[in-house]
Amino acid sequence: AKEYDLAVGKFLAVWIASILNILFFFVVSFLIFGFFAPNAVSNVSVFSFLPGLAALILHSSLWSAVTVAASSFCVHSSLAAAVTIFVCTVLPQVVWRALMEFSADGGRTLGVSLLEAHVYDMSSGIFSSTSVLGYFILTVLTVFLSAKKIESLRLRGKKSVKSKIASSIVMILAVALSAGILHIADRF
């Protein structure tokens, strides 16, 4: 039970920090626009931004869970950060572009990626119950996975130095390969 408390506590700390950052930058941006460009925000209500804020907060829950899972799987914090960026940004784009390339019509029917479509819909006020439930389920499963990893590390003891180095090298190569694929795909 300690492992679950640790994983949930880390997740809540990261998620609350994310929410505070989102709210801080929203308030600062709105104040700066109000001061330097009062005409730009004079007819805009703060409440019109609430769906977008809710979408960011929902999306940050999954990112926070992935961050906690990456920190439980990785030895070094910089590697965990790289894995988080890879899993949350690079991997979905690589998979989506691969689906577009290998689809029968060249990806014309696929349109924008699912993550982008969810953000567009949510920021305009359209919250699909399946996408909200999907984010919730993925978040809970990711936190559960990190708790199980923490439990396995506690029961098994520490990993050997060779496995730590090997996993670090594999993750760095995966991130570099994905970045290369995205760079090449952007040229076409």
C-alpha positions as CSV (number, residue, x, y, z in Angstrom):
1,A,0.0,0.0,0.0
2,K,3.0,2.3,0.5
3,E,3.8,2.1,-3.2
4,Y,0.4,3.2,-4.2
5,D,0.4,6.1,-1.7
6,L,3.8,7.1,-3.1
7,A,2.7,6.9,-6.8
8,V,-0.6,8.7,-6.1
9,G,1.2,11.4,-4.0
10,K,3.8,12.0,-6.7
11,F,1.1,12.2,-9.3
12,L,-1.0,14.6,-7.3
13,A,2.0,16.8,-6.6
14,V,3.0,17.0,-10.3
15,W,-0.6,17.5,-11.4
16,I,-1.3,20.3,-8.9
17,A,2.0,22.0,-9.9
18,S,0.9,21.7,-13.5
19,I,-2.5,23.2,-12.8
20,L,-1.0,26.1,-10.8
21,N,1.4,26.7,-13.7
22,I,-1.5,26.7,-16.2
23,L,-3.6,29.1,-14.1
24,F,-0.6,31.4,-13.4
25,F,0.3,31.7,-17.1
26,F,-3.4,32.3,-18.0
27,V,-3.7,35.1,-15.5
28,V,-0.4,36.7,-16.5
29,S,-1.3,36.5,-20.2
30,F,-4.7,38.0,-19.7
31,L,-3.2,40.8,-17.5
32,I,-0.5,41.5,-20.1
33,F,-3.0,41.7,-22.9
34,G,-5.2,43.9,-20.8
35,F,-2.4,46.3,-20.1
36,F,-0.6,46.4,-23.5
37,A,-3.5,45.7,-25.9
38,P,-6.7,46.6,-24.1
39,N,-8.8,46.5,-27.3
40,A,-7.8,42.9,-27.8
41,V,-9.4,41.7,-24.6
42,S,-12.0,44.4,-24.0
43,N,-14.9,42.3,-25.5
44,V,-13.6,39.0,-24.3
45,S,-14.8,37.3,-21.1
46,V,-12.6,35.3,-18.9
47,F,-15.3,32.6,-19.0
48,S,-14.8,32.0,-22.7
49,F,-11.4,30.5,-21.9
50,L,-12.7,28.1,-19.3
51,P,-13.2,25.2,-21.8
52,G,-9.6,25.6,-23.0
53,L,-8.4,25.7,-19.4
54,A,-10.3,22.5,-18.6
55,A,-8.8,20.8,-21.7
56,L,-5.3,21.8,-20.6
57,I,-6.0,20.5,-17.0
58,L,-7.4,17.2,-18.3
59,H,-4.5,16.8,-20.7
60,S,-2.0,17.7,-18.0
61,S,-3.4,14.8,-15.8
62,L,-2.2,12.3,-18.4
63,W,1.2,14.1,-18.8
64,S,1.6,14.1,-15.0
65,A,0.9,10.4,-14.8
66,V,3.4,9.7,-17.6
67,T,5.9,11.8,-15.7
68,V,5.5,9.8,-12.5
69,A,5.7,6.5,-14.5
70,A,8.8,7.6,-16.3
71,S,10.4,8.6,-13.0
72,S,9.7,5.2,-11.5
73,F,11.1,3.4,-14.6
74,C,14.2,5.5,-15.1
75,V,17.2,5.9,-12.9
76,H,18.1,9.5,-13.9
77,S,15.7,12.4,-13.8
78,S,17.0,13.7,-17.1
79,L,16.2,10.4,-18.7
80,A,12.7,10.4,-17.2
81,A,12.2,13.9,-18.6
82,A,13.3,12.7,-22.1
83,V,11.0,9.6,-21.8
84,T,8.1,11.8,-20.8
85,I,8.6,14.2,-23.8
86,F,9.0,11.2,-26.1
87,V,5.9,9.4,-24.9
88,C,3.7,12.5,-24.7
89,T,4.7,14.4,-27.8
90,V,7.0,12.5,-30.2
91,L,5.5,9.0,-30.1
92,P,1.9,10.0,-30.8
93,Q,3.0,12.1,-33.8
94,V,5.3,9.4,-35.2
95,V,2.5,6.8,-34.9
96,W,0.0,9.2,-36.5
97,R,2.3,10.0,-39.4
98,A,3.0,6.3,-39.9
99,L,-0.7,5.7,-40.0
100,M,-1.1,8.5,-42.5
101,E,1.7,7.2,-44.7
102,F,0.5,3.6,-44.7
103,S,-3.2,4.3,-45.2
104,A,-4.7,3.4,-48.5
105,D,-5.6,7.0,-49.5
106,G,-2.4,8.6,-48.2
107,G,-4.0,9.8,-45.0
108,R,-6.5,12.2,-46.4
109,T,-9.4,10.6,-44.5
110,L,-7.5,10.6,-41.2
111,G,-7.2,14.4,-40.8
112,V,-5.5,15.8,-37.7
113,S,-4.3,13.5,-35.0
114,L,-6.6,12.4,-32.2
115,L,-4.8,14.4,-29.6
116,E,-5.1,17.6,-31.6
117,A,-8.8,16.9,-32.4
118,H,-9.5,16.4,-28.7
119,V,-7.8,19.7,-27.8
120,Y,-9.7,21.5,-30.6
121,D,-13.0,20.1,-29.6
122,M,-12.5,20.7,-25.8
123,S,-11.2,24.2,-26.2
124,S,-14.4,25.1,-28.2
125,G,-16.5,23.6,-25.4
126,I,-17.2,20.1,-26.9
127,F,-16.3,17.6,-24.3
128,S,-16.8,14.0,-25.5
129,S,-17.5,11.6,-22.7
130,T,-15.4,9.0,-24.4
131,S,-12.3,11.2,-24.6
132,V,-12.7,12.4,-21.0
133,L,-13.2,8.8,-19.8
134,G,-10.2,7.8,-22.0
135,Y,-8.0,10.4,-20.3
136,F,-9.2,9.3,-16.9
137,I,-8.6,5.6,-17.6
138,L,-5.1,6.2,-19.1
139,T,-4.2,8.4,-16.2
140,V,-5.3,5.8,-13.6
141,L,-3.6,2.9,-15.5
142,T,-0.4,4.9,-15.8
143,V,-0.3,5.7,-12.1
144,F,-1.1,2.1,-11.3
145,L,1.7,1.0,-13.6
146,S,4.2,3.2,-11.8
147,A,3.0,1.9,-8.4
148,K,3.6,-1.6,-9.6
149,K,7.0,-0.7,-10.8
150,I,7.9,0.9,-7.5
151,E,6.6,-2.2,-5.7
152,S,8.7,-4.5,-7.9
153,L,11.8,-2.4,-7.3
154,R,11.3,-2.6,-3.6
155,L,10.8,-6.4,-3.6
156,R,13.6,-7.1,-6.0
157,G,16.2,-4.7,-4.8
158,K,18.2,-2.3,-6.9
159,K,19.1,-3.0,-10.5
160,S,22.6,-3.7,-11.6
161,V,24.7,-0.9,-13.1
162,K,24.8,-2.7,-16.5
163,S,21.0,-2.7,-16.8
164,K,20.8,0.9,-15.8
165,I,23.3,1.9,-18.5
166,A,21.6,-0.3,-21.1
167,S,18.2,1.1,-20.5
168,S,19.5,4.7,-20.6
169,I,21.2,4.1,-23.9
170,V,18.1,2.4,-25.4
171,M,15.9,5.4,-24.4
172,I,18.3,8.0,-25.7
173,L,18.5,6.1,-29.0
174,A,14.7,5.9,-29.2
175,V,14.3,9.6,-28.6
176,A,17.0,10.4,-31.2
177,L,15.5,8.1,-33.7
178,S,12.0,9.6,-33.2
179,A,13.3,13.1,-33.5
180,G,15.1,12.1,-36.7
181,I,11.9,10.6,-38.1
182,L,9.9,13.7,-37.3
183,H,12.6,15.9,-38.9
184,I,12.6,13.8,-42.1
185,A,8.8,13.7,-42.2
186,D,8.6,17.5,-41.9
187,R,10.6,17.8,-45.1
188,F,8.1,15.9,-47.2
